[in-house]
């Protein structure tokens, strides 16, 4: 830290750190970019990292995971918030008339894989007067009132009775269940409208945005904004028959009928997985209990999270790793071990359970949107980059070029990722962020 503070290029290093927004693990690049006039062969401008601190340019990592980089995850959360909200009230290229389109907030849950500790409204966890005793000799009852930070939340009352195989396989099949749910939803909407499925796109567009959330027991469920548009997307109203009631009926039907089959493995028979019985469907209003701001904030919040609530690892796990050396809850350890066990079975190789053991089997995208829901994250990032470039040109830090006539030649190489331990503390002080508790040094 003292060496960095006394370095003659400290202020330039500090400017780079501020430009990354306080990124905890910035990408370090080494190289140059040149602007040439193709007509005269004149070099108009050259930028090189040779004059930068440590000879590198630091750029934000742009991860969505708050556990890895809170600063970059906050940018991702804010972008997701505006993306979701634009699909509800307009803006960012979406007309304001979209507020009149039928829109529902749907939560699809997982089935039960065993009784777990949970929170009840002003009541104990699982208080039973004549609680049964499981085959392993444990009374299936809990009279404690768990707090929100209680580590027992999500833990099974009897780990030996809990269906760890089913929990892991459901996570692995959740993306397939969602795809089949969306396909079934379109088929049933076509049926309710008296149309053939191939004709539906000429009358109706199903638009959605969803996010996956981990429950404390280690299984995912999906929150989705589902909207009905006309054939042109949000710019056109849906047909008169496509109402919120029709959409709700189609959602309930699709949730009930879709399934995914796992063939018989080892000594276990084939298993059929479906959505859980708990289905929450609520309309989104501008001034009611569930506003567009609340929905956008809720989805954006979980778009930056993963399986942290289960206390699993935030990195890939090697099958040769000793799980006992990590500070893991027994429940998370059993889920990871089950992923590794099932991942070694040839018939389940397509699920890639070994590679996604740290995610407890789930390998889908956490936040996804249909093509016509609203704007895109890429468009939001491009607008932010254009604004930053215009600011640099206005302040004279970057020369003004005609991008259509100037030849740009760039050459970049990867030079590492992250800060040294001393730089971590200085960067946290400069940007007002919290440094990592341990590890996270430069690689």
N, C-alpha and C positions, 0 to 999 in steps of 0.2 A: 504494500500500500504506500509506504513512504517513497519507494522508487518511482511509482506511478505519479504520485502527487508532485514530486520534484522534477519530473521529466519536462523538457522544454515543449513537448507537444501534448501536454496534459489537456489543455483547453480544447484541442481538436479531438482528442480521445473522448472527452466529456460530451462534446457535440455529437459524436457518433452514438454514444450511449443514449443521449436524449432522443436522437432521431429514431432509435429502435423502440422508443416508448417504454423503456425499462425491461426489454426482453431478457429473460433469465438465461436463455441458451442461444445467443445470436449466432447466425451463420457467418463464418469468416471466409471472404473471397479475396483472391489475389489476381490482379490483371489490369486491363486498361480498356478504354473505349475512345475511339477517334471519329471525328466528323470531317469529311472531305468534300470539297467541291468537285463533282465529277466532270465539270466542263473545263476547269483550269488545272485540276490536280492539286489545288492548294489545300493544305491542312488548316481547317478552320478552328478546331478546338480538340484538345486531348486531355483526358483524365486518366491518371495512373495511380495505383495504390502505393507506389514506391515512396511517395511523400506523406503517406498516412501513418499513424501510430502503428507500430509493429508490422508495417508494410501490408496491411489488410484493410478491407472495407467490411464493416459489420452491418448485417441486415437482420431484421426480425425473423424468428423461426416460423411464425404464422401457424403455430399449432392451435387446435381447438381445445386441447386438454388443459383445464385449469390446474390440474395436479402437476403438470410439467412446466407451464409458463403462464402465470396468472395474467400478465400484461397482454400477451397475444390472444389468450382465451377471451379476455374482456372485449377486444376488438371483434372477435368472431361472434361473441354473444350479442354485441350491439348491431352488427350487420344482420344477424339472424332475426333479431327483434324487428328491425325495419322491414326486412323481407316478408316476415309473417304479417305484420300490421298493414303493409301495403296491399296484401291480398284480401284484407278485411274491410278497409275504408278507402282504398285507392292511394294514388301517389306512386312515384318511381316508375311512371309509364303505365300504371293501372288506372282506369277511369273511376271516378267516385261513385258511379252508378253500380259498382260491384256490391255496395252495401245492401242493395235490394235483392241480391241473389240468395237462394236458400243455402245456409251455411250451418254446419253442426260441429261441435267439439266432441270427439269420440275417444273413449279410452278402452283399449282392448287388453285384457289381463291374461295371466297364465293360470292354468288349473292348479289345484292343491297337490303338493307332493309330500305332505306331512304337516302335523301341527307345529307351529313355531310361536315363539314369544312375540307379542305385539302390544300395541297401546289401544286401550278402549276409553271411550269418553267417560271420565270420572269413575272408572271402575277398574277392577283388577284384570290381569292378563287373561287367564283361563281358570276362573274359579268355578269348580264343580263340586256339588255336594256329594255325589256318589261317583267320583272320578274312577274310570277303569284303570287297570294296571296293564301295561303293554307286555308282550311276550318276553321282554328283556328286564322285567321287574321294576319299571319306573311308572310312578303314578302320573297319569296324563292330566296334571292340574298345576296351575301357577297362580297364587294369590297376590303377587307383587303388582304394584302400580309402577310400571316402567317409565322413567323419564326419557326425554327425546334423545339423550346422549348415552343411554344405557347400552353397553356392549352386548347384552343378551338379546336385544331386539333382532329378530330374524333367525335366531338360533333355534333349532328344533328342540322340542321338549325331550325327545329321545332320538339322538343321532343315529342309533342303530335301526330305528324304524323308518327314518327319513329316506325317501326315494331319490338318492343322489343321481342315479342313472337317468331317471326321468327328467330331473331338473336340468342336467347338462344337455340332454338330447333336445329338450324343448327350446333351449337357447339357440342351439345349432339350427333348428328348424324354423325359428321365428321369422327370418326373412322370407322363407318359402311360404309360410302361412300368410304373411302380409300380401305377397304377390297374388296368391290364390284368392285372398279376401278381396283385393281390388278387382281382379278379373270377375269374380262372382258378383260383385257389386254392379259392374257394368252390365253383365248379363241380366240381372234381375231388374235393373232400371229399364233396359230395353223391353223386357217382358211387360213391365207395368205400363210402359208407354205404347204397347201394341206394335213394337218395332222388331225387326230382325237385328241381331247384334251388329251385322255389317252396316246397317243403316243408322245406327245410333250416333256415330260421329257427325252425321249430316244434320242432326237435330240437337245434340246435347254433348257437352264436354264435362267429364268428371275431373275436377281439379282438387289437389290435396297437398298438404305439408304435414309431415309427421316427425316425431322424435321418439327415440327409445329411452326408457328410464329403468334403471335397476332398482328392484325392491330390495329391502334389507336381507331377505332370504336368498338372494343371489339369482333371481330370474328376471327377465326383462318383460316389460309391457310397453305398449305404444300409446302415445297421445297424438291425435291427428285432427287437423282442421280439414273438413271435407266440404267442398262447395260445388254447386251445379251452375254451369255456364252454358251459353249458347254455343253453336258450332265454331265460332271464332275465338273462343276463350272468354276472358273477362270483359272484352269489349262488346259482347252481345248478350242479351238476356236469354235465359233458358226458356223452353216452351212452357205454356201455361200449365200443363199437367205436371211438370216437374216442380213440386212443392217440397217444403221441409218435411211434411208428413210422409210423402212418397220416399224421400231420401232416408228418413228414419226407418221406414219399413224395409227398404233394401239393405240397410246396414244390419238390422237385426237378422234378416234372412241369411246374409252372407256370413255373419259371425257364427251362425248356427250350423251351416252346412259344410264349411271348408275344413279340411283335415290334411294331415301328412303322415305317411306310413314309414315306420322303421322295420326292416325285415328282422326275422329271428336271429339273435346273436348269442353265442355261447350256449348257456342252458336256459335262456329267456325266450319266451315266445315273441312274435311280432307285436309291435305296439302302434296304436293309432293316436296321434296327438291332435288336439283341438284347442280352441281358445277357452279360457276359463268362463265360468258361469257369470261372473261379475262383469257386466257391460254398462258403461256410463255414457249416455247420450244427452247432450245439453245444447240448446240453441245459443248462439252468440249474438248479443245485442250491443247497442251503443250506450245504453243507459241502465241496463239491468244488473242482475247479480254477476253475470259472466260477460264482461266487456271485452272489446278487442284489445285493449291495453293489457288486461289480465292474461288473456290467452297468449298474446305475443310474448309477454314477459315470462310466462310459465314455460313455453316451448324453448325460448332462447336460453333460459337458465339451465335446462337439462341438456342442451346441445353441446355444452362445454364439459359435461361430466362423463364418467365411465363407470367402472365398478368399484369406485373408492368406498362406497358405503358398506361394502362387504369386506373391506380391508384386504383386498387382494393386491398383487404386485402390479406396478405400472410399467411393465416391460415384458418382453417375451420370456418364456420359461423353457429352459433346456430340460429334456427328459432325464438327464443325468444330475440335475440340481438336487441338492438335499433340502427339501422343504422345511425341515426341522430347524435350519439355521436362520430362517426368516421369522420376523415377528408377525406371524399370521394367526388369526383365530382358527380354532379347530374346524369350524364349519367351512371357512374358505379353503383351508388345507384339504379337506375331504373333497370339495368340489373340484379343485385343481387336480388332485390325484385321480379322480374319476375321469376327468378329461384325458389325462395321460394314459390311463388304462384303456379307455374306449378308443383312443386314437391309434393304439397299436393293433386294433382289429381291422383286417383287410377290407371287410364289407363296409366299414364306416370311414374309409380313407377319404372319400369325397367331402366329408364334413370338416376335415382339417382340424380336428379337436386338439391335437398336440400343439399346433401352431397358435391356437387361440385359447389355450388353457388359462392364460392370465385374464382373459375376458370371460372365463367360465363357460366357454363354448360358443358364445355369440360372436359372429363374424360379419354381421351386416353393418351398413352405414347407420350412424346414429341419427343423422338429420338428413332427410330427403324430401324432395318436392317434385310434383309433376311439372311437365314442361311449361304449361300455361298458367301455373298458379299466380306468379307475380314476376318480379325482377329476379336477377340471379346474384349470387355472391360475387361472381366475376365482374358483373356490371358495377356493383357497389365499390369493389376494389379499384376498378379502372377509373371511376369518377374521383376517388380519393387520390389516386396517383396523378391524374390530370390537374387536380387542385393544387397538389404539392409542387408539380412542375411549373404551373403558372405563377405560384408564389416565388419560386426560385428565379424565374425570369423577371418578374416585377421588381424584385429586390436587387437584381443585377448579379446574382450569384451564378446564373447560368445564361449563356448567350442565346439569343433568339435565332432559331433556324427554321427553315421551311422543310418539314420532315419528308415532303414528297420529292424534293430535289437534292437533298443532302445524302451522301453515302455514309452510312454508319457501319464501322467495323469494330467489333468488340471481341475480347479474348479474356476469358475468366477461368480460373481453376479453384477448386475447393481446397480451403486451407485449414479447416477445422470447425469446431462448434463449441460454444460455451465460453465462460469466463474462467480465469484463474480464481483461486479462493479470495485473494486480495481484491481483485477487480469486482468480484461479486458484491463485496461489502461496499465498495465505493459506488458501484452502479445503483445499489439499493438506496444509498444516501442521496444520490443525485436525483433519482426519480421518485423517491418516496414509496418504494415497493419493499416487500419483505424478502430478505435473502433466504435461500433454501436452508433447511435445518442442518443437513449433512450431505456430503457428496456434491455432485453436479459440477465438478471442476472441468477445466478445459480438456478436450480430447484431441 
